[in-house]
Amino acid sequence: MSLFFYAVFTLGVVLGGLVLLVLYSLLAMAAKGDEHLDQLELEQYRDLEYAPPLTKRGKSENIRVSATPDLSHGGTT
């Protein structure tokens, strides 16, 4: 076999190895990114679990009673 064949074969092996190395690196980074996202979601869920409950807005349960003072009458009834 000629020297040209060996040169092309060696170049193909080297380039193929580099392509495989890049693909492996991309997959490893994607897996690590998924782990970090999962960890972040768990931390957010934990923070929401221990957060104080949301308070109700200024709505009154009784429709006839206003939640805010009526300022048009000077505050007296």
Secondary structure, DSSP 8 states (H G I E B T S, - for coil): --HHHHHHHHHHHHHHHHHHHHHHHHHHHHHHHHHHHHHHHHHHHHHHHSS------S--SSTTS-SS--GGGTT--
